[in-house]
Amino acid sequence: MTKQEYIQSLKKEVEQFHPFLRDRLFAAMQKEAAIDSYDYTHGNNEQGADFIVMTRNSVTKREYAVAVIVKSGSITNSLDVVERQISQSTTDRKNQNGEEFSVRSFWVITNNTISKNARDYINKKFDNLNIEFWDYQEVVRLSDLYMGDDWLEPHHSTNTFLQTKRQYFVDMMSRNSLAQNLGEFSLRQTVVERKAEYNSNQQKNDPPKKVNVLECAKKRKMILLEGGFGSGKTRMLHQIGLDLCDQKNDEHPLIPIYLTYQDLCTKYRLDADEVVLNEIEKSVQDELQDDGQYLFLIDGVDEANFPDREKAEKLFKFYQKIESKNANAVLATRNITPLFQKEERLKSDCRVLEIRPLSTTEIIRYILNVCKRENLSNRVFSDLSSNDLLKDIAKIPITAILLAQILKNDVKDLPSTLPELFQKFVELSLGRWDVEKGLLAQKQYEALDAIATDIAIYMFDNSLTQIGEDEAKGFFVKYVNERNTGLVVELLYRHLVDNSGIVTVYDGCFSFKHRAILEFLYARRKALEKTLPINKQMLTLNWQNVYYFYYGCLKDCPDEIKAFKDLECSNTFEKMMKLFFAPNFLLAAYNTPYDVISETLSSAFNESGHIYLEMKKDADCPFLRFSEMNFLWFFQMLMRNLYSYNFFRDAIEKYLVDLDSNKITEPDAYTLFFISMIRVTLKIDKPTDFLFDMQNKLPAQIKLGLFHEVKSEKDLSEKATTYIKKMTNKLKKNGFADKGFLKTLYNEPLTVKAKKKV
């Protein structure tokens, strides 16, 4: 079917031709600024016109109204209806503000032909009016002009929308990048599906395989994409959106919708239909109808301003909303997915994917490429290789990028912790070294630093991800007006926006390129003032990074570390969060006397066994769908990931030296198992031998866990080899109680066990 044939086929004026003009042609004309606006006035109160279009004179730019009269079929001799509609349309009208206006311009549009006699007759009868005629060929011409030559192709509106969204994702990836001046971003994260590694065959599962997030999202109703701050979650969501916008000739295109979890919950009240209605153009919705398939890309689950458990409850409700719809979702969050695993109905159609840390080699390779590109000396690279930073710092893209930025500017002293890295980067971005080079006045740097911090505090305290550009400028005006510095507001503002690289302005909105920068600025100010209370808010996801940077800015803070150690928890959940947050806080406060660090670490270890056992019995525990052995694997894996730092090595060894092996309780046994696994990760010599000496005091679960872990290690000690042989024989002879014991440990969810006790 040709374009001309298609227009002529729209024979039902109201049901077919009107919607084409309203939803496609006029919408495209408005988008291209050919017209200002249009109202669909067809109906009982139309006053002759089917549409009223507001447009402007090409010379004077004055706005005027055009009455549109639409007909289906050829316009020849029977002109009574057209004449009546033109006459009625000249009646004065009122706009939305109640202001009167008159119509003196008309478009008479048909999906077929208009005879010359009909045109001449109407022009003569209404010679005081400006009347244009659009026949089907003119409609085709204008459609080509404003919608593109391919407007008749299937899913044209959808393809046009995707092209627009593609540019949006490209812009977001560029504007929010901290590596814009470092060349192409070449760090590629690995994503895997998290699975328990202990199985009833007494073997550890194969290492998790790499996962393509987009392909997984197409098959699963919900994906939880987990990664620490700075791991590239937002960028990954944007890349998925970009990939979807590049779909070619897909009969059932998957439409990406990017939004924050905060907006999903507050602005849209978890209503998927409401999101589609507001985020997707109506022409796309009409074109796709029941074939519309959507992928929600939801960012910042952990950053939403709700209690942590409420975040999980809202997630379950959203899952219910999309369960029966042509919609899937990928939700990005920091390492908190245990909160979201309690619901059994999520088990079959929800997957937890994990962004794996970068290797030290990958970070060094990236920085080396920057050094070569910037012709930096080999001394810089050798200094970095010998620096302790890469041993105990988070292996995430933001680490590599900030280090590269610092090395690129030949900063002399390399940082030792991630908070110090942020401090160096912020100083660099705001012009600290430009002051030393004489390129920026000290008072300008101090002003930029103070204003950026003021904005960060305001945004964090009010749970804002962005503010209006005028609102942001207000902070500059306030600072300058309150001081007699001679600084110029606009010059300061432009320096922060154009030169710093830490903020971005898009579509009239001001925001920090990365939430971690906002959190760092907030924490640094609080550290200078020592005004951040050590209380239970630090055990929430929203405040975790702020306190991490707070301790990092204080560095030497024994009182604040002791206050955290002595912080009392009301429930198992708070105890779990305290246990999981402790190592990062201690790493940040590395200059605190080590005996305080060691005491706090010992306190955490003492609690770990108790917390593990409490969580097994807690009806609200998110892990109860795991079997007992899978739960043990998961918990020890978390402990290893969180506590396996060389900085803690001496404290760990001191803990074992001080241990009274004659008084080992069940919680102590689990604590020692976790410590032995941390020692394995730290490659301490004979890491598990101390447990073999007390194996008769260990529960069967720990004996099996040890068997799994030790069996997979190389260069076993004599005690480890003996233990493996002993356990292998015991398992062959079914030496563990009754036959169903192992099956229960490996296969039966803890929920079943809890019900049996009741």
Secondary structure, 3 states (H helix, E strand, C coil): CCHHHHHHHCCCHHHHHHHHHHHHHHHHHHHCCCCCEEEECCCCCCCCCCEEEEEECCCCCCEEEEEEEEECCCECCCCHHHHHHHHHHCCCEECCCCCEECCCEEEEEECCCECHHHHHHHHHHCCCCEEEEECHHHHHHHHHHHHCCCCCCCCHHHHHHHHHHHHHHHHHHHHCCCCHHHCCCCCCCCEEECCCCECCCCCECCCCCECCHHHHHHHCCEEEEECCCCCCHHHHHHHHHHHHHCCCCCCCCEEEEEEEHHHHHHCCCCCHHHHHHHHCCHHHHHHHHHHCEEEEEEECCCCCCCCHHHHHHHHHHHHHHHCCCCEEEEEEECCCHHHHCCCHHHCCCEEEEEECCCCHHHHHHHHHHHHHHCCCCHHHHHHHHHCCHHHHCCCCHHHHHHHHHHHHCCCCCCCCCHHHHHHHHHHHHHCHHHHHCCCCCHHHHHHHHHHHHHHHHHHHHCCCCCEEHHHHHHHHHHHHHCCCCCCCHHHHHHHHHHHCCCEEEECCEEEECCHHHHHHHHHHHHHHHCCCCCCHHHHCHHHHHHHHHHHHHHCCCHHHHHHHHCCCCCCHHHHHHHHHHHHHHHHHCCCCCHHHHHHHHHHHHHHHHHHHHHHHHCCCCCCCCCEHHHHHHHHHHHHHHHHCCHHHHHHHHHHHHCCCCCCCCHHHHHHHHHHHHHHHHCCCCCCCHHHHCCHHHCCHHHHHHHHHHHHCCCCCCHHHHHHHHHHHHHHHCCCCCCCHHHHHHHHCEHHHHHHHHC
